[in-house]
Amino acid sequence: MAFPSPAQNYAENRLDLNAILKLSAHSHYFMICEGNYPLAGIIKGALLIIDRSLDPVEGSIVIAEVAGGLEVRCLTLCPPTLSSLQDNKESIKLGVNEPLPLWGVVSYVINDLAESGFRAMDDRPS
C-alpha cells in the first residue's frame, strides 16, 4: 500500500489562457502594434487581440480601415468619430448614415515589458 503524497493538497492547476480570455479561432486575430498609444495602455510591440465578432461601444479601442491601411483608433458614437490616440494624427469624422470602417474591436492588449515588444523568433538576440 502506497502512502499519499504530502504535497497533494497543494497541487495547482496550470494557467489556461484560452479559458481566461475565451478566444475563438473564428473571430479573434492577433496583431503586433507598430505605434505607441499610452492613453490606451498600448506600447509599441504590444500584442493586440482583436475580436471581429464584438459590436463596438462608446470609447471602444478599434482597428479601423483608414486610407487603405489598418490603424488603432478610439470610437466615439455621437457624433461618429474615429479619434486618434496619437498627437500627430487627426480625428476622422464620419457621416451619420455612413458605415463604420471598422475591422475589429481590440479586446486584449499584452505588453511585453521585459523585451520591449514582441518580435519574431528570428529577430531575438541570442
Protein Blocks (a to p, Z undefined) as FASTA:
>chain_A
ZZddfklmmcccdddfklmnopafklgccdddfbdcfknopaehiacdddfkbccdehia
cdddeehiacdddddfbdcddddfbfkbccddddfklccfbfbdcfbdcddfknopaadf
klpcZZ
